[in-house]
């Protein structure tokens, strides 16, 4: 068969909320992903337990997590999750851990091109509250970013599935992205896999945990197991 411009991206979900023993699932995911040899890996957020006033503890959790992820043969790119940036009291004025995140993990929102595709990493905790909010300023950033992306495919990663909340401004986000070749929007946070809605040709997904907490009451949820996901992208 003719050669095709095909590549793959591995997606790893939440690590947080569980016991330390959960790290064995993250370790196994890293091992298996290395056998699959993706072009790069996206972590969907919630990498450290966080919710602490002890910055040294946050740094130890960061180093522990990175110790596992750096065993990947491919480069990996993080999404900022609530555990990564919140203080214990969800003080919207306390950006201590947001700053710590940017210092050690990188920017809280960014994008890049790879082959025929454009990848956007959004931030769902602009308001620093339990209910996710994408700020008007970030929506403008997103619009400008997509306007400059001359690619066949666009994929958007974010931590909280904003569209799943009763109070949200996702309609404003969707009204922007529907005008571009966005193929999928991929979130985490709920610790269970779900192929979600398809609106205007954009497929929404929620991915489950790789090492994160699982609640006994949610065992019957579809996709409720530790896993990673593989996104395969072809030239069309």
SULLIN-V58498 format. One record per residue. RES is the residue in one letter. SS is DSSP state (hx for helix, st for strand, lp for the rest). Layout:
res=RES ss=SS
res=RES ss=SS
This chain:
res=X ss=lp
res=X ss=lp
res=X ss=lp
res=X ss=lp
res=X ss=lp
res=X ss=lp
res=X ss=st
res=X ss=st
res=X ss=st
res=X ss=st
res=X ss=st
res=X ss=st
res=X ss=lp
res=X ss=lp
res=X ss=lp
res=X ss=lp
res=X ss=lp
res=X ss=lp
res=X ss=lp
res=X ss=hx
res=X ss=hx
res=X ss=hx
res=X ss=hx
res=X ss=hx
res=X ss=hx
res=X ss=hx
res=X ss=hx
res=X ss=hx
res=X ss=hx
res=X ss=hx
res=X ss=hx
res=X ss=hx
res=X ss=hx
res=X ss=hx
res=X ss=hx
res=X ss=hx
res=X ss=lp
res=X ss=lp
res=X ss=lp
res=X ss=st
res=X ss=st
res=X ss=st
res=X ss=st
res=X ss=lp
res=X ss=lp
res=X ss=lp
res=X ss=lp
res=X ss=lp
res=X ss=lp
res=X ss=lp
res=X ss=lp
res=X ss=lp
res=X ss=lp
res=X ss=lp
res=X ss=hx
res=X ss=hx
res=X ss=hx
res=X ss=hx
res=X ss=hx
res=X ss=hx
res=X ss=hx
res=X ss=hx
res=X ss=hx
res=X ss=hx
res=X ss=hx
res=X ss=hx
res=X ss=hx
res=X ss=hx
res=X ss=hx
res=X ss=lp
res=X ss=lp
res=X ss=lp
res=X ss=lp
res=X ss=lp
res=X ss=st
res=X ss=st
res=X ss=st
res=X ss=st
res=X ss=lp
res=X ss=lp
res=X ss=lp
res=X ss=hx
res=X ss=hx
res=X ss=hx
res=X ss=hx
res=X ss=lp
res=X ss=lp
res=X ss=lp
res=X ss=lp
res=X ss=lp
res=X ss=lp
res=X ss=lp
res=X ss=lp
res=X ss=lp
res=X ss=lp
res=X ss=hx
res=X ss=hx
res=X ss=hx
res=X ss=hx
res=X ss=hx
res=X ss=hx
res=X ss=hx
res=X ss=hx
res=X ss=hx
res=X ss=lp
res=X ss=lp
res=X ss=lp
res=X ss=lp
res=X ss=lp
res=X ss=st
res=X ss=st
res=X ss=st
res=X ss=st
res=X ss=st
res=X ss=lp
res=X ss=lp
res=X ss=st
res=X ss=st
res=X ss=st
res=X ss=st
res=X ss=st
res=X ss=lp
res=X ss=lp
res=X ss=lp
res=X ss=st
res=X ss=lp
res=X ss=lp
res=X ss=lp
res=X ss=lp
res=X ss=lp
res=X ss=lp
res=X ss=lp
res=X ss=st
res=X ss=lp
res=X ss=lp
res=X ss=hx
res=X ss=hx
res=X ss=hx
res=X ss=hx
res=X ss=hx
res=X ss=hx
res=X ss=hx
res=X ss=hx
res=X ss=hx
res=X ss=hx
res=X ss=hx
res=X ss=hx
res=X ss=lp
res=X ss=lp
res=X ss=lp
res=X ss=lp
res=X ss=lp
res=X ss=st
res=X ss=st
res=X ss=st
res=X ss=st
res=X ss=st
res=X ss=st
res=X ss=st
res=X ss=st
res=X ss=lp
res=X ss=hx
res=X ss=hx
res=X ss=hx
res=X ss=lp
res=X ss=lp
res=X ss=lp
res=X ss=lp
res=X ss=lp
res=X ss=hx
res=X ss=hx
res=X ss=hx
res=X ss=hx
res=X ss=hx
res=X ss=hx
res=X ss=hx
res=X ss=hx
res=X ss=lp
res=X ss=lp
res=X ss=lp
res=X ss=lp
res=X ss=st
res=X ss=st
res=X ss=st
res=X ss=st
res=X ss=st
res=X ss=st
res=X ss=st
res=X ss=lp
res=X ss=lp
res=X ss=lp
res=X ss=lp
res=X ss=lp
res=X ss=st
res=X ss=st
res=X ss=st
res=X ss=st
res=X ss=st
res=X ss=st
res=X ss=lp
res=X ss=lp
res=X ss=st
res=X ss=st
res=X ss=st
res=X ss=st
res=X ss=st
res=X ss=lp
res=X ss=lp
res=X ss=lp
res=X ss=lp
res=X ss=lp
res=X ss=lp
res=X ss=lp
res=X ss=lp
res=X ss=lp
res=X ss=hx
res=X ss=hx
res=X ss=hx
res=X ss=lp
res=X ss=lp
res=X ss=lp
res=X ss=lp
res=X ss=lp
res=X ss=lp
res=X ss=lp
res=X ss=lp
res=X ss=lp
res=X ss=st
res=X ss=st
res=X ss=st
res=X ss=st
res=X ss=st
res=X ss=st
res=X ss=lp
res=X ss=lp
res=X ss=lp
